[in-house]
Amino acid sequence: MLRQLALSDMGAAAQVHRIAFDQAMPWLAGLHTPDEDRWFYRQRLFATCRIWGSFDGDALRGLVAFRDGWVEQLYVLPAAQGRGVGTALLDVAKHACGRLELWTFQRNTRARRFYEASGFTLVEQTDGARNEEREPDARYLWMRTGG
């Protein structure tokens, strides 16, 4: 089941983010505490983005946070990956926006393959000097085609 998340869901969203992030990029694990993650979701993302989640019963298994033209966050629990959760969440953002951009880390090859398979095109790579993690990153673009 997909639904828009409420402020009361932000603790679970932060937890999904942390689990998926640390599993995908163990070299960056521990960058933020769980309290910092919860603050970020409640105070920053919830205030500026539409956040949708995918649920298995009552359990949140993935989320997408987007605003006009940008996917800010897309995380799926490791156990739910490869089952269409990320695609369904990304489709929510694609339906709402005719053009989307996002950043991912260059070393996150699984995410890069997913975005490329989802119609995103690589438009820029950087040395990471402009991101908090100082990790080389890649910017992707998707645009709706046709009517």
Rosetta silent file (secondary structure, phi, psi, omega in degrees, C-alpha in Angstrom):
SEQUENCE: MLRQLALSDMGAAAQVHRIAFDQAMPWLAGLHTPDEDRWFYRQRLFATCRIWGSFDGDALRGLVAFRDGWVEQLYVLPAAQGRGVGTALLDVAKHACGRLELWTFQRNTRARRFYEASGFTLVEQTDGARNEEREPDARYLWMRTGG
SCORE:     score description
SCORE:     0.000 S_00000001
   1 L     0.000  135.896  175.830    0.000    0.000    0.000 S_00000001
   2 E  -108.393  139.019  173.384    1.208    3.496   -0.880 S_00000001
   3 E  -157.522  157.406  175.772    0.155    6.599    1.001 S_00000001
   4 E   -70.721  138.778 -178.107    1.368   10.083    1.795 S_00000001
   5 L   -84.548  150.288  177.056    3.158   10.180    5.131 S_00000001
   6 L  -104.056  168.889  178.308    2.085   12.306    8.085 S_00000001
   7 H   -55.563  -35.855  179.897    4.237   14.012   10.685 S_00000001
   8 H   -66.561  -14.509  178.049    3.574   11.050   12.981 S_00000001
   9 H   -90.221   -4.482 -170.520    5.318    8.796   10.418 S_00000001
  10 H   -67.869  -29.505  175.696    8.575   10.749   10.427 S_00000001
  11 H   -64.678  -44.290  177.869   10.264    8.594   13.085 S_00000001
  12 H   -66.534  -38.168  178.404    9.662    5.460   11.008 S_00000001
  13 H   -62.515  -44.150  178.649   10.776    7.294    7.852 S_00000001
  14 H   -62.325  -36.439  179.603   14.041    8.318    9.507 S_00000001
  15 H   -68.732  -43.174  176.253   14.617    4.732   10.604 S_00000001
  16 H   -59.601  -45.324  178.037   14.049    3.359    7.076 S_00000001
  17 H   -54.316  -51.824 -175.366   16.445    6.006    5.759 S_00000001
  18 H   -64.069  -44.651 -179.261   19.171    5.062    8.227 S_00000001
  19 H   -62.792  -48.279 -177.685   18.886    1.295    7.706 S_00000001
  20 H   -67.568  -41.070 -179.983   18.862    1.558    3.904 S_00000001
  21 H   -62.182  -50.171 -176.858   21.612    4.210    3.803 S_00000001
  22 H   -65.063  -34.696  178.939   23.960    2.293    6.085 S_00000001
  23 H   -70.691  -41.405 -177.705   23.408   -0.965    4.194 S_00000001
  24 H   -74.771  -31.491 -174.330   24.000    0.635    0.770 S_00000001
  25 L  -135.879   68.035 -175.521   26.957    2.780    1.831 S_00000001
  26 H   -59.930  -23.151  178.757   28.665    1.247    4.862 S_00000001
  27 H   -69.622  -13.001  177.397   31.679    3.538    4.371 S_00000001
  28 H  -111.200    3.197 -178.044   29.404    6.449    5.392 S_00000001
  29 L   -57.677  142.890  177.006   27.594    4.698    8.272 S_00000001
  30 L    85.793    6.252 -179.737   27.373    6.689   11.484 S_00000001
  31 L   -61.918  -35.953  178.595   27.466   10.087    9.814 S_00000001
  32 L  -131.143  152.840  176.693   24.345   11.105   11.751 S_00000001
  33 L   -82.900  161.634  174.587   22.724    9.890   14.945 S_00000001
  34 H   -57.202  -36.524  177.464   19.147    8.535   14.991 S_00000001
  35 H   -63.960  -40.708  177.952   18.073   11.730   16.814 S_00000001
  36 H   -65.231  -40.335  177.499   19.587   13.861   14.035 S_00000001
  37 H   -60.927  -46.837 -179.821   17.819   11.752   11.411 S_00000001
  38 H   -62.170  -43.116  177.808   14.458   12.168   13.149 S_00000001
  39 H   -58.605  -46.490 -179.183   14.999   15.941   13.467 S_00000001
  40 H   -58.593  -45.405 -179.439   15.880   16.167    9.747 S_00000001
  41 H   -68.023  -42.730 -177.503   12.721   14.324    8.705 S_00000001
  42 H   -72.896  -45.033 -171.541   10.407   16.228   11.062 S_00000001
  43 H   -90.762  -32.764 -175.956   11.842   19.723   10.707 S_00000001
  44 H  -102.429  -61.434 -173.546   13.288   19.832    7.190 S_00000001
  45 H   -67.222  -46.386 -177.611   11.800   17.227    4.881 S_00000001
  46 H   -60.998  -32.645 -178.538    8.251   17.235    6.209 S_00000001
  47 H   -76.410  -23.012 -171.631    8.179   21.053    5.918 S_00000001
  48 H  -120.263  -12.405 -173.129    9.439   21.185    2.325 S_00000001
  49 L  -126.874  160.171  164.403    8.560   17.917    0.567 S_00000001
  50 E   -89.592  129.607 -177.057    5.746   15.571   -0.224 S_00000001
  51 E  -122.693  123.270  179.299    6.720   12.276    1.392 S_00000001
  52 E  -117.043  148.878  179.343    5.138    9.003    0.368 S_00000001
  53 E  -128.294  155.982  172.660    5.644    5.600    1.853 S_00000001
  54 E  -109.345  130.259 -175.556    5.176    1.993    0.877 S_00000001
  55 E  -119.216  144.866  167.444    3.716   -0.219    3.592 S_00000001
  56 E  -114.175   99.982 -170.064    3.499   -3.917    4.230 S_00000001
  57 L    66.485 -124.295  178.216    0.635   -3.944    6.708 S_00000001
  58 L   -93.894   -3.821 -174.184    1.594   -1.288    9.262 S_00000001
  59 E   -91.266  123.361  175.192    5.338   -1.523    8.543 S_00000001
  60 E   -71.855  127.783 -179.698    6.952    1.174    6.436 S_00000001
  61 E  -119.369   -6.209  175.792    9.290   -0.459    3.951 S_00000001
  62 E  -171.582  160.960 -179.474   10.267    2.455    1.710 S_00000001
  63 E  -150.422  154.141  169.564    9.805    6.176    1.145 S_00000001
  64 E  -131.813  134.223  174.990   10.245    8.921   -1.393 S_00000001
  65 E  -118.918  122.924 -177.848   10.514   12.610   -0.499 S_00000001
  66 E  -141.771  156.810  173.315   10.145   15.024   -3.402 S_00000001
  67 E  -136.228  176.731 -174.750    9.415   18.639   -4.179 S_00000001
  68 L   -51.529  111.358  173.802    8.900   20.406   -7.481 S_00000001
  69 L    86.234   -5.288 -175.978   11.551   19.038   -9.806 S_00000001
  70 E  -137.169  136.827  166.454   13.648   17.161   -7.239 S_00000001
  71 E   -94.099  113.916 -177.806   13.723   13.792   -5.558 S_00000001
  72 E   -85.177  -38.382 -178.432   15.289   14.596   -2.196 S_00000001
  73 E  -146.731  140.733  170.229   15.245   11.095   -0.684 S_00000001
  74 E  -147.119  111.860 -177.797   14.398    7.608   -1.902 S_00000001
  75 E  -136.574  137.541  177.684   15.093    4.711    0.456 S_00000001
  76 E  -129.879  133.679  178.007   13.854    1.143    0.551 S_00000001
  77 L   -56.184  142.757 -178.425   14.623   -1.344    3.308 S_00000001
  78 H   -51.918  -40.897 -178.314   17.124   -3.981    2.131 S_00000001
  79 H   -67.157  -19.248 -178.868   14.587   -6.828    2.596 S_00000001
  80 H  -100.920   -4.496 -178.954   12.102   -5.022    0.303 S_00000001
  81 L   -69.676  148.584  179.894   14.546   -4.139   -2.477 S_00000001
  82 L    79.673   12.209 -177.361   14.070   -5.777   -5.856 S_00000001
  83 L  -120.154   15.367  177.567   10.302   -6.118   -5.315 S_00000001
  84 L    88.256    0.191 -178.605    9.030   -3.006   -7.088 S_00000001
  85 H   -64.471  -50.442 -179.680    8.841   -0.797   -3.992 S_00000001
  86 H   -61.327  -41.178  178.827   11.329    1.785   -5.264 S_00000001
  87 H   -62.838  -44.969  179.838    9.705    1.855   -8.699 S_00000001
  88 H   -62.378  -41.708  179.196    6.240    2.401   -7.213 S_00000001
  89 H   -67.237  -43.829  178.889    7.523    5.222   -5.010 S_00000001
  90 H   -63.244  -35.066  177.416    9.435    6.859   -7.848 S_00000001
  91 H   -62.864  -32.601  175.764    6.288    6.623   -9.989 S_00000001
  92 H   -60.127  -47.244  179.958    4.437    8.744   -7.408 S_00000001
  93 H   -66.466  -40.873  179.353    7.003   11.522   -7.889 S_00000001
  94 H   -63.731  -38.074  178.757    7.004   11.086  -11.692 S_00000001
  95 H   -65.216  -35.405 -176.961    3.218   11.362  -11.763 S_00000001
  96 H   -81.551  -24.712 -173.639    3.344   14.603   -9.758 S_00000001
  97 L  -131.069  137.344  178.333    6.224   16.214  -11.668 S_00000001
  98 L   -81.862  -12.548 -179.266    7.023   16.352  -15.366 S_00000001
  99 E  -145.357  134.990  179.179   10.720   16.737  -14.673 S_00000001
 100 E  -136.952  141.396  171.143   12.817   15.342  -11.812 S_00000001
 101 E  -124.235  157.718  176.409   16.431   15.624  -10.815 S_00000001
 102 E  -158.124  160.505  174.042   18.266   13.823   -8.060 S_00000001
 103 E  -113.457  143.411  169.558   21.729   13.254   -6.648 S_00000001
 104 E  -142.805  162.757 -179.999   23.231    9.928   -5.713 S_00000001
 105 E   -80.114  143.198 -178.870   26.764    8.925   -4.828 S_00000001
 106 L   -58.945  -35.773 -178.874   28.961    7.623   -7.623 S_00000001
 107 L   -75.591  -11.335  179.774   29.908    4.564   -5.569 S_00000001
 108 L   -84.183   72.252 -173.267   26.250    3.643   -5.022 S_00000001
 109 H   -64.463  -33.438  178.734   26.167    1.520   -8.174 S_00000001
 110 H   -63.903  -43.859  178.124   22.918   -0.258   -7.296 S_00000001
 111 H   -65.073  -41.063 -179.437   21.079    3.072   -7.008 S_00000001
 112 H   -62.892  -42.798  177.464   22.648    4.331  -10.225 S_00000001
 113 H   -62.687  -41.550  178.865   21.536    1.219  -12.130 S_00000001
 114 H   -60.645  -49.611 -178.361   18.040    1.603  -10.680 S_00000001
 115 H   -63.891  -41.545  178.960   17.741    5.266  -11.720 S_00000001
 116 H   -64.101  -40.921  177.093   19.099    4.587  -15.199 S_00000001
 117 H   -67.299  -21.609 -179.804   16.650    1.671  -15.625 S_00000001
 118 L   -91.994    9.624  175.155   13.885    4.066  -14.465 S_00000001
 119 L    95.040    5.216  177.946   14.588    6.490  -17.316 S_00000001
 120 L   -83.291  146.798  179.557   16.977    8.897  -15.603 S_00000001
 121 E  -116.935  135.026  176.029   19.994   10.197  -17.533 S_00000001
 122 E   -67.187  127.038 -179.811   23.333   11.104  -15.978 S_00000001
 123 E  -121.476  -14.378 -178.460   23.939   14.835  -16.475 S_00000001
 124 E  -162.549  143.832  170.405   26.759   15.699  -14.046 S_00000001
 125 E  -128.698  141.435  179.922   29.394   14.125  -11.842 S_00000001
 126 E  -128.151  170.303  178.497   31.281   16.005   -9.134 S_00000001
 127 L   -84.223   -0.671  178.137   34.165   15.360   -6.772 S_00000001
 128 L    88.749    2.668 -177.558   31.829   15.712   -3.788 S_00000001
 129 L   -61.857  -23.597 -176.778   33.241   19.026   -2.581 S_00000001
 130 L   -96.528   -0.827  179.046   29.704   20.490   -2.386 S_00000001
 131 L  -109.842  158.366 -175.483   28.049   17.724   -0.359 S_00000001
 132 L   -58.905  -35.268 -175.454   28.163   17.103    3.365 S_00000001
 133 L   -82.335  -13.685 -175.937   29.766   13.676    3.005 S_00000001
 134 L    59.701   36.497 -176.670   32.542   14.884    0.654 S_00000001
 135 L  -109.888  128.012  177.660   31.688   11.853   -1.479 S_00000001
 136 L   -51.349  133.689 -174.955   31.824   12.052   -5.304 S_00000001
 137 E  -128.377  173.879 -177.888   28.271   12.242   -6.560 S_00000001
 138 E  -137.733  134.589  177.754   26.203   12.073   -9.727 S_00000001
 139 E  -103.486  133.610 -179.211   23.208   14.163  -10.774 S_00000001
 140 E  -118.796  153.561  179.594   20.465   12.515  -12.806 S_00000001
 141 E  -132.281  138.669  171.680   17.568   13.964  -14.809 S_00000001
 142 E  -129.435  138.419  175.492   14.236   12.493  -15.889 S_00000001
 143 E  -133.477  135.420  176.360   11.682   14.255  -18.098 S_00000001
 144 L   -65.606  139.388  176.884    8.208   13.095  -19.021 S_00000001
 145 L  -113.762  158.073  177.998    7.835   12.559  -22.736 S_00000001
 146 L    76.978 -164.119 -174.730    4.726   12.704  -24.851 S_00000001
 147 L   -82.885    0.000    0.000    1.317   14.038  -23.837 S_00000001
